[in-house]
Amino acid sequence: MIKLLKYLRGYLRIRVSGFSPERFMNLCSNKGILLWDIVREGDVYLMCINLMGFWELRPIVKKTGTRVAVLERYGLPFLLPKLLKRKVFVAGLILTIGFWILSSFYIWDIKLTGNYQITEDVFESFLKDQQVRIGMRKDHLDIEALEKEIRRKFPQITWASAKLSGTRLQIDIKENDAPIIVEAPESEPGRDLISEYNGTIAAMIVRSGVPKVAIGDSVEQGTLLVEGKVPVFNEDATIREYQYVNADADILLEHTINFTTSLPFDHVEKVYTGREEKSYYVKLGEEAYKLPEERPFQVYDSLIRESRPIALEKLSIPIYWGEVTHREYHNMEYTYTLEEAKEILNQKLMEFIASLEEKGVQIIEKNVKIEKSDTEWMVNGEFLIRELVGESVETERMGGLPNSDEK
């Protein structure tokens, strides 16, 4: 606070030399003239003095036979005359302050938290219907009415709170976190499991249904593995009826899959020439404004850098400015070497193997070859794998026999 008062009143950094600088400082103290930051350099003293005290030094200087030289000037009394000479700067400063004050009366950002079931798009549509938008005046917003309308419009919201923080409208909601019970459509039991691939049964655990294959059996795609039609026999071993269940089993099938990928000998790479051109734009909300420009180069790409001043960010005012750098390049054809081709193809192979492992597929054997044709490198791989199979399909119902529900 003291430093601020000194700055507002203005002060000087002076050099005192001559016959008796010590007596000079004593007389200043007797007259109530404040001196601070006193530094001695040989026979010379450097110190600070306030502007009012400086005008009272004349009789003291005469009495002590000292000399006083002004080294630096600090404070508002010295700054204002310089600013007043720079009319454009002053005008810009006044306009900036006016803009900040004017902007503080509007809402420039809307933030929603606590939503899980309700998407932001749905909520933005709701706010639009309620005439709540970015750029509206704060005094046009009825927060209490908005909170009531949120709870009325969305029954799953158990609590809603809206508040203004600077130029931001903060909306916090809490949704009903009780589980939503969805009734499954009723359907008659009776589902089979069939094989999706050709292969050999490696393991099998049946929980419900009638197994139609055994471990070690070879099956084809579409083969019935577990039937959901369970026969009920009479005492004479004839079928009395069928009971229908949803077949459930863990069936491990051992089968072969193939992996093939290729890489052309030649490929195109960007080679930048070093020539660049820049353009600038200003964006207000989602709208960008920039001067019309011609196509800078025949072939180029663009690098966009966007920023917002911290002051506008703190006020949540969506004003940005950006720089677009257009970089010229040429498309150059290159030929992969054997080492480069192997590295790229092996990377693709590793990604394929990783995708199998993510699905819980067990790789038993693999045979991979890298071959070369007239135009490209190729990878051909054969994998012996084990994976869970069993596609659920509707059971074919039998006619002519009574159902277990019939009497």
Phi and psi in degrees as a GROMACS rama.xvg file:
@    title "Ramachandran Plot"
@    xaxis  label "Phi"
@    yaxis  label "Psi"
@TYPE xy
-64.77  -40.6511  ILE-2
-62.2905  -38.1432  LYS-3
-65.1482  -42.0477  LEU-4
-64.1688  -40.4682  LEU-5
-62.3406  -40.2979  LYS-6
-67.428  -39.8924  TYR-7
-66.8385  -37.1452  LEU-8
-82.7815  -22.8411  ARG-9
89.1216  142.383  GLY-10
-151.325  168.103  TYR-11
-126.602  153.79  LEU-12
-106.098  117.046  ARG-13
-120.346  161.266  ILE-14
-118.469  127.047  ARG-15
-113.59  124.929  VAL-16
-139.512  170.538  SER-17
126.492  -150.292  GLY-18
-72.0041  -46.9065  PHE-19
-144.861  77.8024  SER-20
-63.3409  -30.6802  PRO-21
-66.3121  -39.5726  GLU-22
-67.1931  -33.3872  ARG-23
-59.8812  -45.0901  PHE-24
-68.7831  -35.3919  MET-25
-65.2441  -42.0829  ASN-26
-67.101  -36.9701  LEU-27
-61.3332  -41.3908  CYS-28
-63.7504  -40.2276  SER-29
-64.8346  -33.4051  ASN-30
-88.9536  2.17339  LYS-31
78.1224  21.6339  GLY-32
-89.1405  121.175  ILE-33
-81.4214  129.035  LEU-34
-122.67  140.694  LEU-35
-149.094  169.036  TRP-36
52.9926  50.3139  ASP-37
-82.4457  127.456  ILE-38
-130.37  132.952  VAL-39
-99.7366  130.437  ARG-40
-127.256  90.8115  GLU-41
69.1929  -122.442  GLY-42
-92.7125  6.15017  ASP-43
-112.349  143.935  VAL-44
-116.945  135.179  TYR-45
-109.341  138.286  LEU-46
-159.911  167.232  MET-47
-109.326  146.229  CYS-48
-145.012  142.301  ILE-49
-73.1579  162.543  ASN-50
-64.0062  -40.894  LEU-51
-65.0694  -40.3736  MET-52
-67.1983  -31.0002  GLY-53
-62.1027  -36.3643  PHE-54
-72.7498  -9.0613  TRP-55
-100.375  7.65277  GLU-56
-82.8172  -17.5789  LEU-57
-52.9296  -53.691  ARG-58
-63.7207  -33.4334  PRO-59
-68.6027  -40.08  ILE-60
-62.92  -41.7152  VAL-61
-65.2853  -40.4441  LYS-62
-70.6666  -34.249  LYS-63
-95.946  -9.63016  THR-64
67.033  30.8715  GLY-65
-101.359  168.507  THR-66
-122.674  137.931  ARG-67
-120.05  127.285  VAL-68
-123.658  136.31  ALA-69
-84.6105  123.797  VAL-70
-97.0585  -48.5871  LEU-71
-138.756  151.461  GLU-72
-119.46  133.376  ARG-73
-132.058  151.821  TYR-74
111.586  170.866  GLY-75
-62.8465  -38.7726  LEU-76
-59.6654  -26.3891  PRO-77
-91.5211  -23.6449  PHE-78
-79.7735  -40.8411  LEU-79
-58.5536  -46.3258  LEU-80
-58.8811  -36.1151  PRO-81
-67.5639  -39.9368  LYS-82
-67.12  -39.2415  LEU-83
-64.5299  -25.197  LEU-84
-73.8414  -24.2788  LYS-85
-97.422  82.987  ARG-86
-65.3855  -37.9647  LYS-87
-64.7113  -40.9262  VAL-88
-63.7486  -45.676  PHE-89
-61.8354  -43.6789  VAL-90
-62.5595  -42.2572  ALA-91
-64.014  -38.7757  GLY-92
-64.4662  -42.8821  LEU-93
-64.487  -42.8991  ILE-94
-64.3745  -38.8025  LEU-95
-64.3723  -46.2162  THR-96
-62.7312  -41.351  ILE-97
-62.6472  -38.7554  GLY-98
-64.8035  -42.8392  PHE-99
-62.245  -43.9792  TRP-100
-64.3439  -44.4249  ILE-101
-64.8089  -40.4862  LEU-102
-65.8448  -27.8015  SER-103
-68.0461  -11.5388  SER-104
-88.5286  -0.700892  PHE-105
-121.337  161.963  TYR-106
-95.9629  121.183  ILE-107
-114.543  -1.96528  TRP-108
-154.632  139.41  ASP-109
-125.538  122.211  ILE-110
-121.91  130.856  LYS-111
-114.62  131.798  LEU-112
-132.281  153.192  THR-113
92.8796  1.01663  GLY-114
-89.6643  130.995  ASN-115
-126.35  -47.0982  TYR-116
-81.5355  -35.5684  GLN-117
-89.8015  122.992  ILE-118
-77.6009  158.53  THR-119
-65.8741  -33.4046  GLU-120
-62.8126  -42.7193  ASP-121
-63.9016  -41.5145  VAL-122
-70.4544  -37.026  PHE-123
-63.3453  -38.1009  GLU-124
-63.9082  -39.6173  SER-125
-63.1451  -45.5448  PHE-126
-62.6116  -36.6728  LEU-127
-63.3897  -40.5217  LYS-128
-65.0244  -28.7292  ASP-129
-88.8864  7.89396  GLN-130
62.1078  28.4327  GLN-131
-102.849  117.947  VAL-132
-150.747  164.404  ARG-133
-68.7236  132.931  ILE-134
100.866  -2.54929  GLY-135
-83.1309  155.639  MET-136
-72.7336  145.307  ARG-137
-63.3618  -38.8827  LYS-138
-72.8885  -6.58412  ASP-139
-90.5465  -0.927037  HIS-140
-102.173  124.01  LEU-141
-99.2995  98.1076  ASP-142
-64.3195  -41.9779  ILE-143
-63.2103  -42.422  GLU-144
-66.5283  -36.2106  ALA-145
-64.3678  -43.4725  LEU-146
-60.8212  -42.792  GLU-147
-64.3044  -40.5798  LYS-148
-68.6079  -33.967  GLU-149
-62.3724  -46.2584  ILE-150
-67.3629  -32.7864  ARG-151
-73.8692  -40.0786  ARG-152
-73.4209  -35.6781  LYS-153
-118.613  98.3627  PHE-154
-62.1667  -26.0721  PRO-155
-74.8215  -8.40982  GLN-156
-88.1777  119.518  ILE-157
-94.1744  -17.0175  THR-158
-154.562  137.11  TRP-159
-141.759  139.308  ALA-160
-140.837  132.409  SER-161
-125.646  137.482  ALA-162
-150.029  154.609  LYS-163
-98.5686  125.261  LEU-164
-123.181  98.8705  SER-165
67.8261  -121.194  GLY-166
-104.197  16.2599  THR-167
-108.915  135.524  ARG-168
-96.4579  112.328  LEU-169
-99.2973  119.98  GLN-170
-115.781  117.236  ILE-171
-112.552  130.131  ASP-172
-129.754  158.859  ILE-173
-130.578  123.506  LYS-174
-93.2866  156.98  GLU-175
-66.6089  114.358  ASN-176
-91.7584  9.59949  ASP-177
-68.2142  143.114  ALA-178
-62.7163  139.125  PRO-179
-88.877  118.544  ILE-180
-87.5817  119.047  ILE-181
-107.552  117.74  VAL-182
-71.5218  124.545  GLU-183
-74.643  139.983  ALA-184
-62.7407  136.063  PRO-185
-71.7306  134.969  GLU-186
-144.849  149.267  SER-187
-71.5106  138.939  GLU-188
-65.5984  155.375  PRO-189
136.346  79.9665  GLY-190
-132.506  136.853  ARG-191
-100.402  165.108  ASP-192
-115.965  127.554  LEU-193
-122.289  163.162  ILE-194
-84.9393  139.2  SER-195
-89.1547  -14.6134  GLU-196
-136.951  169.192  TYR-197
-85.768  137.562  ASN-198
173.099  -162.999  GLY-199
-122.595  135.677  THR-200
-70.7572  120.51  ILE-201
-99.5762  -30.2705  ALA-202
-158.47  154.152  ALA-203
-158.151  126.674  MET-204
-130.412  116.878  ILE-205
-105.181  126.671  VAL-206
-99.4442  -34.1016  ARG-207
-151.095  148.024  SER-208
104.142  178.014  GLY-209
-109.522  115.79  VAL-210
-66.4588  135.819  PRO-211
-110.877  -4.76564  LYS-212
-134.484  166.233  VAL-213
-128.171  167.239  ALA-214
-61.4785  131.048  ILE-215
98.5941  -12.0666  GLY-216
-73.6714  144.151  ASP-217
-91.7309  133.82  SER-218
-127.594  160.879  VAL-219
-114.661  169.342  GLU-220
-61.7631  129.711  GLN-221
92.9969  -3.02593  GLY-222
-66.222  137.695  THR-223
-72.9027  122.313  LEU-224
-98.4014  -51.5588  LEU-225
-133.392  129.179  VAL-226
-97.9475  139.48  GLU-227
-91.1951  10.3661  GLY-228
-108.264  106.133  LYS-229
-101.059  119.034  VAL-230
-77.4635  145.053  PRO-231
-115.331  123.549  VAL-232
-98.2991  151.849  PHE-233
-82.2116  176.733  ASN-234
-65.2984  -25.6526  GLU-235
-92.0222  18.7378  ASP-236
70.305  13.636  ALA-237
-91.974  154.665  THR-238
-77.1974  121.525  ILE-239
-85.8961  -41.7248  ARG-240
-163.754  173.388  GLU-241
-119.835  139.19  TYR-242
-107.668  133.964  GLN-243
-103.206  129.134  TYR-244
-131.799  166.884  VAL-245
-90.9211  111.89  ASN-246
-60.1432  136.106  ALA-247
-138.481  123.005  ASP-248
-161.807  155.521  ALA-249
-105.399  110.534  ASP-250
-121.003  121.659  ILE-251
-100.808  119.182  LEU-252
-109.622  132.455  LEU-253
-99.7261  119.18  GLU-254
-151.483  173.961  HIS-255
-108.374  137.066  THR-256
-126.983  155.561  ILE-257
-115.536  147.539  ASN-258
-129.599  127.162  PHE-259
-136.743  133.234  THR-260
-147.639  159.514  THR-261
-137.375  163.583  SER-262
-143.704  115.571  LEU-263
-61.5001  149.847  PRO-264
-58.7341  -45.0713  PHE-265
-101.716  145.549  ASP-266
-145.148  163.479  HIS-267
-107.003  132.811  VAL-268
-124.081  151.506  GLU-269
-82.0343  131.266  LYS-270
-121.351  111.491  VAL-271
-77.6755  138.181  TYR-272
-85.6335  -16.7502  THR-273
95.615  -11.4851  GLY-274
-80.9981  132.027  ARG-275
-138.157  150.039  GLU-276
-134.802  142.945  GLU-277
-117.325  147.379  LYS-278
-136.54  161.979  SER-279
-130.815  154.84  TYR-280
-148.533  162.11  TYR-281
-122.226  134.432  VAL-282
-120.707  127.938  LYS-283
-113.59  108  LEU-284
68.2158  -119.31  GLY-285
-100.666  -4.65903  GLU-286
-94.9634  126.798  GLU-287
-105.997  139.833  ALA-288
-124.753  127.279  TYR-289
-150.709  159.997  LYS-290
-72.8301  145.608  LEU-291
-62.3431  141.115  PRO-292
-138.737  153.829  GLU-293
-87.5148  164.077  GLU-294
-62.3067  118.049  ARG-295
-68.5945  -42.1949  PRO-296
-138.716  167.426  PHE-297
-68.1258  -45.8734  GLN-298
-129.941  127.276  VAL-299
-161.833  163.843  TYR-300
-124.358  170.809  ASP-301
-127.573  136.472  SER-302
-114.312  122.16  LEU-303
-107.565  128.665  ILE-304
-120.737  123.453  ARG-305
-122.807  139.762  GLU-306
-144.861  165.037  SER-307
-140.24  134.343  ARG-308
-58.3565  146.626  PRO-309
-59.6467  -37.4522  ILE-310
-61.3873  -43.9712  ALA-311
-69.6379  -32.5505  LEU-312
-67.6818  -41.4466  GLU-313
-63.6597  -36.0297  LYS-314
-82.4609  -3.07805  LEU-315
58.374  36.6483  SER-316
-91.8893  119.201  ILE-317
-79.6808  62.2582  PRO-318
-114.669  124.453  ILE-319
-127.6  157.901  TYR-320
-131.539  147.974  TRP-321
-136.075  160.025  GLY-322
-124.117  128.072  GLU-323
-111.892  119.291  VAL-324
-104.244  116.668  THR-325
-93.6685  122.418  HIS-326
-114.758  122.549  ARG-327
-78.0034  141.692  GLU-328
-147.542  163.381  TYR-329
-118.929  144.749  HIS-330
-85.3393  119.755  ASN-331
-116.952  136.846  MET-332
-89.1453  132.434  GLU-333
-127.866  157.808  TYR-334
-112.906  129.728  THR-335
-67.7455  138.315  TYR-336
-80.8636  168.617  THR-337
-59.6439  -41.9194  LEU-338
-65.7395  -42.1453  GLU-339
-64.7896  -42.4081  GLU-340
-62.8899  -43.6573  ALA-341
-61.5833  -41.7586  LYS-342
-63.6195  -44.705  GLU-343
-67.9428  -44.9569  ILE-344
-67.4515  -36.8613  LEU-345
-65.1119  -35.1121  ASN-346
-63.7257  -42.3424  GLN-347
-64.1354  -38.7471  LYS-348
-65.0114  -42.9382  LEU-349
-63.1541  -37.0675  MET-350
-64.8556  -39.3526  GLU-351
-65.2585  -43.7588  PHE-352
-64.0816  -40.1411  ILE-353
-62.7425  -37.5474  ALA-354
-65.7354  -35.4918  SER-355
-66.1836  -44.2717  LEU-356
-64.6608  -34.0647  GLU-357
-63.9278  -29.9755  GLU-358
-84.6281  0.890106  LYS-359
81.3176  19.0346  GLY-360
-82.1791  133.796  VAL-361
-98.2787  123.951  GLN-362
-91.5159  119.309  ILE-363
-89.7206  -50.949  ILE-364
-139.878  154.941  GLU-365
-145.946  145.322  LYS-366
-136.846  108.192  ASN-367
-121.052  134.929  VAL-368
-131.804  139.379  LYS-369
-103.361  121.069  ILE-370
-122.026  166.243  GLU-371
-128.105  128.233  LYS-372
-107.645  -165.228  SER-373
-72.3155  -25.4542  ASP-374
-124.982  -9.98087  THR-375
-157.66  162.538  GLU-376
-90.7179  145.58  TRP-377
-134.875  146.338  MET-378
-117.181  123.716  VAL-379
-119.271  120.366  ASN-380
-127.066  141.495  GLY-381
-122.314  125.223  GLU-382
-121.031  129.476  PHE-383
-95.4347  117.168  LEU-384
-128.871  164.381  ILE-385
-124.175  129.905  ARG-386
-149.688  158.147  GLU-387
-71.3137  135.547  LEU-388
-130.227  171.047  VAL-389
131.531  86.7041  GLY-390
-87.4734  130.488  GLU-391
-83.397  126.623  SER-392
-133.362  161.347  VAL-393
-71.5266  138.113  GLU-394
-73.7607  139.846  THR-395
-76.6402  121.513  GLU-396
-86.4788  145.106  ARG-397
-93.2005  139.501  MET-398
-102.299  160.59  GLY-399
91.218  -14.2233  GLY-400
-111.748  144.175  LEU-401
-67.7638  144.018  PRO-402
-79.517  155.54  ASN-403
-61.9445  -20.5412  SER-404
-85.5336  -14.2255  ASP-405
-87.89  148.458  GLU-406
